[in-house]
Amino acid sequence: MTLARFDIHVDTPATGACHAAECVLEEDSGVLRRVDFRYTRDFLELPGAFPLDPRRLPLESGETRFLCQGGMPGFVDDHLPDAWGRRVLAIFALEHHARRLNVNSAIELLTLEPAVSRIGALSVTAVGRAATFTHGAPLERLVGVEQAAVRVDASRRMTAEEFGLRQLVQVGSGSGGARPKALLTDGDTHYLAKFNRLSGDTYNHARVELACLEMARAAGLDAARGKIVEGDDGRDVLLLERFDVAPLGGRHHLVTVNALLKEEGTQRDSGLLFRYDDIADVLARHSVSIRSDVEQLARLALFNRAINNTDDHARNFTLVHRGEGYRLSPAYDLVPSMAIGEYHAAGFGFDPRPPKPSEVGGAGRVFGLSRPRLRRCAEEVLNAVNDWREFAERAGVEEAECEMLADRFNP
């Protein structure tokens, strides 16, 4: 058995930077068996204190124990890197420490490289270490960051690049997803940079995602904002403005829907078919603005079906705590799939796909929305998607790609 103790720090506008909690992880051969969690007394006494997981970590003294059978608690799972970050850390461990990293081990991932820039308001450190709340690499180093990221993504070794593997670990392993990305800042605005791959992409992801985000806002959605800049060799980079960073300092805490739907006794991801209904249930329990959040969710379900975004899994929906309580975060990762007839990661009711906006006219209440309100949402989504070519042109999407993607839409 391996035991490891960690301090959990937060830095939010309401609390400031502080030591919020302590946890102990117990693993057997790299498999997580138990996690014990306890808030610090100082955090509990803060006027701005809030539960780091509104379902499983109520704001109270005493220890919360998670028995893990093939899973891990949501607050741990959300903090650890996804496929892209784990790949960067695994290569770093091999190149710089001459050892093979067990990317399934939470303890190894948390202790490999402490000074990592991350999304969200948490910093998990070994006991006694200082917390890290940096915003990423300076924007003027974009070319070097992008070069390092796409080389790692394409399994090409780096030699004497100005921006090396250790720096990529610090700014490129603390965000989710499977595509190459990194955190950058110009001092005033802080970005999540998403990079096009050297090969394998069927379209220019950076420009298409920007077009879809602009289209989503026209459809009435609160969606991430961004811009296109050039990386190495003229490759396009999408810079998304981070919605987890507070304008006047500090961070907003994030909890994914995936974390909130963990199985109670095992901490595994639910084995049930994921549905938009599940997200609506989470909002009903934890949102401080249920009506507006449910309408946002309805628009998002209709929009994802309309653009054939089948990657609508539980990690792509997040609740954000901005001080007043938890709300559904701005929409993100809105890109079409090129597959035809593919099921969505999220279904609706007993259908493996969310409804088309053109089909909801005769539907009953969805997520508690009245028929007139639902029809209005559908009309605004349809109007925006019908203007796809205009949004694509504005974002610089090539005409051939624009038409190819339009053929996959399901309005």
C-alpha positions as CSV (number, residue, x, y, z in Angstrom):
1,M,0.0,0.0,0.0
2,T,1.1,3.6,-0.7
3,L,-0.1,6.5,1.3
4,A,0.3,10.1,0.3
5,R,-0.9,13.3,2.1
6,F,-1.8,16.5,0.2
7,D,-2.9,20.0,1.0
8,I,-5.7,21.6,-1.1
9,H,-5.5,25.3,-1.6
10,V,-8.0,27.6,-3.3
11,D,-7.7,31.2,-4.6
12,T,-11.1,32.7,-5.2
13,P,-12.3,36.3,-5.0
14,A,-14.4,35.5,-1.9
15,T,-11.7,33.6,0.0
16,G,-8.4,34.8,-1.3
17,A,-5.6,32.3,-1.5
18,C,-5.9,29.9,1.4
19,H,-5.3,26.4,2.7
20,A,-8.8,25.0,2.3
21,A,-8.6,21.3,2.9
22,E,-6.4,18.2,3.5
23,C,-6.6,14.8,1.9
24,V,-5.0,11.4,2.1
25,L,-4.8,9.0,-0.9
26,E,-4.2,5.3,-0.5
27,E,-3.2,3.2,-3.5
28,D,-2.5,-0.4,-4.0
29,S,-0.1,-1.0,-7.0
30,G,-1.1,2.3,-8.5
31,V,-4.9,1.7,-8.0
32,L,-6.7,4.2,-5.8
33,R,-8.5,2.4,-2.9
34,R,-9.4,5.2,-0.5
35,V,-9.4,9.0,-0.2
36,D,-10.0,10.8,3.1
37,F,-10.9,14.5,2.9
38,R,-11.2,17.2,5.6
39,Y,-11.7,21.0,5.4
40,T,-9.4,23.1,7.4
41,R,-10.9,25.1,10.4
42,D,-9.6,28.3,8.9
43,F,-11.4,27.7,5.6
44,L,-14.7,26.8,7.4
45,E,-14.6,30.1,9.3
46,L,-14.2,32.2,6.2
47,P,-17.3,34.2,5.2
48,G,-16.8,33.3,1.6
49,A,-16.2,29.5,2.1
50,F,-18.2,27.2,-0.1
51,P,-18.4,23.4,-0.7
52,L,-15.8,22.2,-3.2
53,D,-18.2,19.5,-4.3
54,P,-21.8,20.5,-3.6
55,R,-23.0,16.9,-3.6
56,R,-20.2,15.0,-1.7
57,L,-18.3,17.6,0.2
58,P,-20.7,19.6,2.3
59,L,-19.2,22.6,4.1
60,E,-18.8,21.0,7.5
61,S,-16.1,19.8,9.9
62,G,-15.0,16.2,10.2
63,E,-13.7,13.7,7.7
64,T,-15.3,12.5,4.5
65,R,-14.1,9.0,3.4
66,F,-14.4,7.8,-0.2
67,L,-13.9,4.1,-0.8
68,C,-12.8,3.7,-4.4
69,Q,-13.4,0.5,-6.4
70,G,-12.1,1.3,-9.8
71,G,-12.9,5.0,-9.6
72,M,-11.8,8.2,-7.9
73,P,-13.7,11.1,-6.2
74,G,-14.8,13.9,-8.4
75,F,-12.6,16.6,-6.9
76,V,-9.5,14.4,-7.6
77,D,-10.6,13.4,-11.1
78,D,-11.4,17.0,-12.1
79,H,-8.0,18.1,-10.9
80,L,-5.9,15.4,-12.6
81,P,-5.0,15.9,-16.3
82,D,-6.9,14.2,-19.0
83,A,-5.5,12.3,-22.0
84,W,-3.4,15.2,-23.3
85,G,-1.9,16.2,-20.0
86,R,-1.1,12.6,-19.1
87,R,0.7,12.1,-22.3
88,V,2.9,15.2,-21.7
89,L,3.6,14.0,-18.1
90,A,4.4,10.5,-19.2
91,I,6.9,11.7,-21.8
92,F,8.4,14.1,-19.3
93,A,8.9,11.3,-16.8
94,L,10.7,9.2,-19.4
95,E,12.9,12.0,-20.8
96,H,13.8,13.7,-17.5
97,H,13.5,11.1,-14.9
98,A,14.2,7.9,-16.9
99,R,11.2,6.2,-15.5
100,R,7.8,5.1,-16.7
101,L,4.9,7.0,-15.2
102,N,1.8,5.1,-14.2
103,V,-0.7,7.5,-15.7
104,N,-3.5,5.7,-13.8
105,S,-1.9,6.5,-10.4
106,A,-3.3,9.7,-8.9
107,I,-0.4,9.8,-6.4
108,E,2.2,9.7,-9.2
109,L,0.4,12.3,-11.3
110,L,0.1,14.7,-8.3
111,T,3.7,14.4,-7.2
112,L,5.6,14.3,-10.5
113,E,5.7,18.1,-11.1
114,P,4.2,20.4,-8.6
115,A,4.5,23.8,-10.3
116,V,1.8,23.3,-13.0
117,S,-0.5,26.0,-14.2
118,R,-4.1,24.7,-14.1
119,I,-7.6,25.5,-15.0
120,G,-9.8,26.2,-11.9
121,A,-9.3,27.5,-8.4
122,L,-7.6,24.5,-6.8
123,S,-3.9,23.8,-6.2
124,V,-3.1,20.4,-4.7
125,T,0.4,20.1,-3.3
126,A,2.4,17.8,-1.1
127,V,2.1,18.8,2.6
128,G,3.9,22.0,3.3
129,R,4.5,23.0,-0.3
130,A,3.4,26.4,-1.6
131,A,0.4,26.5,-3.9
132,T,0.7,27.4,-7.6
133,F,-1.8,29.8,-9.2
134,T,0.2,31.0,-12.2
135,H,-1.6,31.9,-15.4
136,G,0.7,30.2,-17.9
137,A,3.4,31.1,-20.3
138,P,3.8,34.7,-21.6
139,L,1.9,35.1,-24.9
140,E,5.1,36.2,-26.7
141,R,6.3,32.6,-26.2
142,L,3.3,31.2,-28.2
143,V,5.4,29.9,-31.1
144,G,7.7,27.9,-28.8
145,V,4.8,26.5,-26.8
146,E,2.9,25.5,-29.9
147,Q,5.9,23.9,-31.5
148,A,6.6,21.8,-28.4
149,A,2.9,20.8,-28.0
150,V,2.4,19.6,-31.6
151,R,5.7,17.7,-31.6
152,V,4.7,15.8,-28.4
153,D,1.2,15.2,-29.9
154,A,2.8,13.8,-33.1
155,S,5.3,11.7,-31.1
156,R,8.3,13.7,-32.4
157,R,11.1,14.2,-30.0
158,M,12.2,17.7,-29.1
159,T,15.9,18.6,-29.2
160,A,17.0,22.2,-28.7
161,E,13.8,24.1,-29.0
162,E,13.7,27.3,-27.0
163,F,10.5,26.1,-25.3
164,G,11.2,22.6,-24.0
165,L,9.4,19.7,-22.5
166,R,9.8,20.9,-18.8
167,Q,8.1,24.2,-19.7
168,L,5.3,22.4,-21.6
169,V,4.6,20.3,-18.5
170,Q,4.2,23.5,-16.5
171,V,1.7,25.2,-18.9
172,G,0.4,22.4,-21.0
173,S,-0.5,19.5,-18.7
174,G,-3.1,21.2,-16.4
175,S,-6.0,21.4,-18.8
176,G,-8.5,18.7,-19.9
177,G,-9.2,17.0,-23.2
178,A,-7.2,14.9,-25.6
179,R,-6.1,17.6,-28.1
180,P,-2.8,19.6,-27.7
181,K,-3.3,22.8,-25.7
182,A,-1.6,25.1,-23.2
183,L,-2.2,28.0,-20.9
184,L,-0.9,31.5,-21.9
185,T,-1.3,35.0,-20.7
186,D,-0.5,38.6,-21.9
187,G,-0.8,39.8,-18.3
188,D,-4.3,41.2,-18.7
189,T,-6.1,38.4,-20.4
190,H,-5.6,34.8,-19.8
191,Y,-6.0,32.1,-22.5
192,L,-6.4,28.5,-23.1
193,A,-4.5,27.9,-26.4
194,K,-5.8,25.1,-28.6
195,F,-3.5,23.9,-31.3
196,N,-4.1,22.3,-34.7
197,R,-2.4,19.0,-35.2
198,L,0.4,18.3,-37.6
199,S,-1.6,15.6,-39.3
200,G,-4.9,13.7,-39.0
201,D,-7.3,16.6,-38.7
202,T,-10.1,16.6,-41.3
203,Y,-10.6,20.4,-41.0
204,N,-9.0,23.4,-39.4
205,H,-10.1,22.9,-35.8
206,A,-9.0,26.3,-34.6
207,R,-11.1,28.3,-37.1
208,V,-14.0,25.9,-37.1
209,E,-14.3,26.0,-33.4
210,L,-14.2,29.8,-33.3
211,A,-17.0,29.9,-36.0
212,C,-19.1,27.5,-33.9
213,L,-18.6,29.5,-30.7
214,E,-19.7,32.7,-32.5
215,M,-22.7,30.9,-33.9
216,A,-23.6,29.5,-30.5
217,R,-23.7,33.1,-29.1
218,A,-26.0,34.1,-31.9
219,A,-28.2,31.1,-30.9
220,G,-28.6,32.7,-27.4
221,L,-25.9,30.6,-25.7
222,D,-23.4,31.8,-23.2
223,A,-20.2,30.5,-24.9
224,A,-16.5,31.0,-24.6
225,R,-14.9,33.8,-26.6
226,G,-11.7,33.6,-28.5
227,K,-9.5,34.7,-31.4
228,I,-7.1,33.1,-34.0
229,V,-3.4,33.8,-34.0
230,E,-0.5,32.1,-35.8
231,G,1.8,29.6,-34.2
232,D,4.8,27.9,-35.8
233,D,5.0,27.7,-39.6
234,G,1.8,29.7,-39.9
235,R,-0.4,27.1,-38.2
236,D,-3.6,28.6,-36.7
237,V,-4.0,28.7,-32.9
238,L,-7.3,29.3,-31.1
239,L,-6.9,31.5,-28.0
240,L,-9.9,31.1,-25.8
241,E,-10.5,33.6,-23.0
242,R,-10.6,31.7,-19.7
243,F,-13.9,31.9,-17.8
244,D,-12.3,30.5,-14.6
245,V,-10.2,33.6,-14.0
246,A,-11.9,36.4,-12.1
247,P,-11.4,39.9,-13.6
248,L,-10.2,41.4,-10.3
249,G,-8.0,38.5,-9.2
250,G,-8.4,34.9,-8.1
251,R,-10.2,32.0,-9.8
252,H,-13.7,30.6,-10.1
253,H,-14.0,27.1,-8.9
254,L,-15.1,24.5,-11.4
255,V,-16.9,21.1,-11.0
256,T,-17.7,18.9,-14.0
257,V,-21.0,17.1,-14.3
258,N,-18.9,14.0,-14.6
259,A,-17.6,14.6,-11.1
260,L,-21.1,15.1,-9.7
261,L,-22.4,11.9,-11.2
262,K,-19.9,9.6,-9.7
263,E,-21.2,6.3,-8.3
264,E,-21.7,6.7,-4.5
265,G,-20.0,3.4,-3.4
266,T,-17.2,3.0,-6.0
267,Q,-16.4,6.6,-7.2
268,R,-16.5,5.2,-10.8
269,D,-18.0,7.1,-13.7
270,S,-21.6,6.1,-14.1
271,G,-22.1,3.0,-16.4
272,L,-25.5,4.3,-17.4
273,L,-26.1,6.0,-20.8
274,F,-25.4,9.7,-20.1
275,R,-28.3,12.0,-20.9
276,Y,-29.1,15.7,-21.0
277,D,-31.7,14.8,-18.4
278,D,-28.9,14.0,-16.0
279,I,-27.5,17.5,-16.4
280,A,-30.9,19.0,-15.8
281,D,-31.2,16.9,-12.6
282,V,-27.7,18.2,-11.4
283,L,-28.9,21.8,-12.1
284,A,-32.1,21.3,-10.2
285,R,-30.1,20.2,-7.2
286,H,-27.2,22.6,-7.3
287,S,-27.8,25.7,-9.5
288,V,-28.6,29.0,-7.8
289,S,-30.3,30.1,-11.1
290,I,-32.2,27.0,-12.2
291,R,-34.5,28.6,-14.8
292,S,-31.8,30.4,-16.8
293,D,-29.4,27.5,-16.5
294,V,-32.0,25.0,-17.7
295,E,-32.8,27.2,-20.7
296,Q,-29.1,27.4,-21.5
297,L,-28.9,23.6,-21.3
298,A,-31.9,23.2,-23.7
299,R,-30.3,25.5,-26.2
300,L,-27.0,23.6,-25.9
301,A,-28.7,20.2,-26.5
302,L,-30.4,21.6,-29.6
303,F,-27.2,23.3,-30.8
304,N,-25.1,20.2,-30.4
305,R,-27.5,18.1,-32.4
306,A,-27.8,20.8,-35.1
307,I,-24.0,21.0,-35.7
308,N,-23.5,17.2,-35.1
309,N,-21.3,17.7,-32.1
310,T,-21.4,14.1,-30.8
311,D,-18.6,14.7,-28.3
312,D,-21.1,16.0,-25.7
313,H,-19.8,13.8,-22.8
314,A,-20.1,14.6,-19.1
315,R,-16.7,16.3,-18.8
316,N,-17.8,18.9,-21.4
317,F,-20.4,20.3,-19.0
318,T,-19.3,22.2,-16.0
319,L,-20.7,24.1,-13.0
320,V,-18.8,27.3,-12.0
321,H,-18.9,29.0,-8.6
322,R,-18.5,32.7,-8.9
323,G,-19.3,33.6,-5.3
324,E,-23.1,33.5,-5.3
325,G,-23.3,29.7,-5.8
326,Y,-23.0,27.2,-8.6
327,R,-24.2,28.0,-12.2
328,L,-23.8,26.2,-15.5
329,S,-20.6,27.5,-17.1
330,P,-20.3,29.0,-20.6
331,A,-20.4,26.4,-23.3
332,Y,-17.1,25.1,-24.7
333,D,-15.7,22.4,-27.0
334,L,-18.4,23.0,-29.7
335,V,-17.1,21.3,-32.8
336,P,-18.8,19.1,-35.4
337,S,-18.1,15.4,-35.9
338,M,-17.5,14.2,-39.5
339,A,-19.2,10.9,-38.7
340,I,-22.6,10.2,-40.3
341,G,-25.3,8.6,-38.1
342,E,-23.1,8.5,-35.0
343,Y,-24.8,8.5,-31.6
344,H,-24.2,11.4,-29.3
345,A,-22.3,10.9,-26.0
346,A,-25.4,12.4,-24.4
347,G,-28.9,11.2,-25.2
348,F,-32.2,12.6,-24.2
349,G,-35.0,10.6,-22.4
350,F,-35.0,7.2,-24.1
351,D,-33.4,8.5,-27.3
352,P,-29.6,8.1,-27.8
353,R,-29.5,11.6,-29.4
354,P,-30.7,15.0,-28.2
355,P,-33.7,16.5,-30.2
356,K,-33.3,18.4,-33.5
357,P,-34.3,22.0,-33.2
358,S,-36.7,21.5,-36.2
359,E,-38.5,18.7,-34.3
360,V,-39.4,20.3,-31.0
361,G,-42.4,22.2,-32.2
362,G,-44.8,19.3,-31.3
363,A,-42.8,18.2,-28.2
364,G,-44.0,18.6,-24.7
365,R,-42.2,20.3,-21.9
366,V,-38.4,19.7,-22.0
367,F,-36.4,20.3,-18.8
368,G,-39.6,22.0,-17.5
369,L,-39.5,24.7,-20.2
370,S,-42.9,25.7,-21.6
371,R,-43.7,24.9,-25.2
372,P,-43.6,28.5,-26.3
373,R,-40.2,29.0,-24.5
374,L,-38.8,25.8,-26.0
375,R,-40.0,26.8,-29.5
376,R,-38.3,30.2,-29.1
377,C,-35.0,28.5,-28.2
378,A,-35.3,26.2,-31.2
379,E,-36.0,29.0,-33.6
380,E,-33.0,31.0,-32.4
381,V,-30.8,28.0,-32.7
382,L,-32.1,27.3,-36.2
383,N,-31.7,30.9,-37.3
384,A,-28.1,30.9,-36.1
385,V,-27.2,27.5,-37.7
386,N,-28.8,28.6,-41.0
387,D,-26.2,31.4,-41.1
388,W,-23.3,29.0,-40.7
389,R,-21.6,30.1,-43.9
390,E,-21.5,33.6,-42.7
391,F,-19.9,32.7,-39.4
392,A,-17.5,30.4,-41.1
393,E,-16.4,33.1,-43.5
394,R,-15.9,35.5,-40.7
395,A,-13.7,33.0,-38.9
396,G,-11.6,32.3,-42.0
397,V,-12.9,28.8,-42.6
398,E,-12.1,27.7,-46.1
399,E,-15.1,27.3,-48.4
400,A,-14.6,23.6,-49.1
401,E,-14.4,22.9,-45.3
402,C,-17.4,25.1,-44.7
403,E,-19.5,23.1,-47.2
404,M,-18.2,19.7,-46.0
405,L,-19.3,20.5,-42.4
406,A,-22.6,21.9,-43.5
407,D,-23.4,18.5,-45.0
408,R,-23.1,17.0,-41.5
409,F,-25.4,19.4,-39.8
410,N,-28.8,18.2,-38.5
411,P,-31.0,21.3,-38.0
